[in-house]
C-alpha cells in the first residue's frame, strides 16, 4: 500500500514463503523472512504452506524477526497490526480457512472460525482502512467474503498464478499473491472530495526484475549465506541418497549416457550436442545452483529414477549424466542397447516436456513450436 508520501506506505507480505515439501523448507523460510525484514516489510501473513512447516518452526522464526507474522485465527501469532499513518489508522490481519488445514492434513494446527475472528477485530479495533489477508482456495474465497463486510482490501494469499486484470468479489478489491516474487501489487489511499473518508484504489500489478530494482548489498550478503548453507546441505543429501540407492535399488534397466546412443545414432547425437539441452548444467553453474536437487532434476539425466541404475547422483560420481540427454526424454536405454529391435525407446509427448517446461519455469513454452528445435525424426507421440 502506498500514498502520496512515505508516511502512508505499508509493505505487506501475504505469506506462503516456503515450499513445505522442500528438503530445506525450514532454512528457506528463515532466510526469506530475514530478507523481508531487511527489505522493510511491516507485516507478514501466516499461510498454510508456512503452517505445514510446523508451528514450532514458524514461531521460532517469528521470535527472532522484527517483522510480525500475523494470523487472527491461529493461536501463538499476533492477531493484527494497526498502523497510524498520515492517511489514517490502517488495520491489517490475516486468516486461514479451516478447509485448507483439512486439505493439507495438518492435525496439529488448530484454527478458529475466521469470520468470528475478523468480526471481533472490526468491532474492537478502531480503524479507517481494513486490509484482510485471506488464505482460502477456489469457491471458498467467495463463500467467506460473502459473510464479511467492511473490508477495504483483500489480499488473496493462495492464488499462485498471475492475474493481470483487476478483480472484485462482492464489491471488495482483491490483490493476488504470487509465488516466486516476480510481481508485486500496490494500491493507493484515496480521500473523497470532502476528505472525510478514505478509500483504496484498485490493485495494480507490477513486474519486478533485476532490471528495474537495484541490488541491495545487505540482501546480496544474505543470499550468499543462504546459498552456501544450501550447497553444503545438498551435498550431504546427495551422498546420503547415493548410498541409499546403492543399498536398496533393484533396477530393471540401465542408463548409458549419450555416448552410447551416438554409437548408433551419430547424427542425432551430434545435433543434440549443439543444443541448449546438452549445455543445461551450465545455466545452473552460472547461478551457483549446480548442487540444488530441485533444479538439477531438469538439468541432468536420470536423477531420482528408482527403476534404473546409472542415472545422475552427483557431479562427482555422475559427470557423464549431466545435461538433458537422450535418456532424459526417452528413458533409460540399457535394454534397448541389448536388443534394439525388441525393446523400443519411449516416445516424447507434450506431457513429458511439461514436467520441466511448466508455467513457473517456462511460461512461454509452446510444445508445437519448441519441439521443432530438438526434432530429430519420427520419435514424437501426439499425446497431451
Buried (B, 14 or more C-beta within 10 A) or exposed (E): BBBEEEEBBBBBBBBBBBBBEBBBBBBBBBBBBBBBBBBEBBBBBBBBBBBBBBBEBBEBBBEEBEBBBBBBBBEEBBBBBBBEBEBBBBBBBBBBBBBBBEEBEBEEBEBBEBEEBBBBBBEEBEBBBBBBBBBBBEEBBEEBBEEBEEBBBBBBBBBBEBBEEBBEBEEBBBBBBBBEEEBBBBBBBEEEEEEEEBBBBBBEBEEEEEEEEEEEEEEEEBBEEBBEBBBEBBBEBBBEBBEEBEEEEEBEBBBBBBEBBBEEBEEBBEBBBEBEBBBBBBEBEEEEBBBBBBBBBBBBBBBEBEEBBBBBBBBEEBEBBBBBBBBBBBBBBBBBBEEEEEEEBBBBBBEBBBEBBEEEEBEEBEBEEBBEEBEBEEBBEEEE
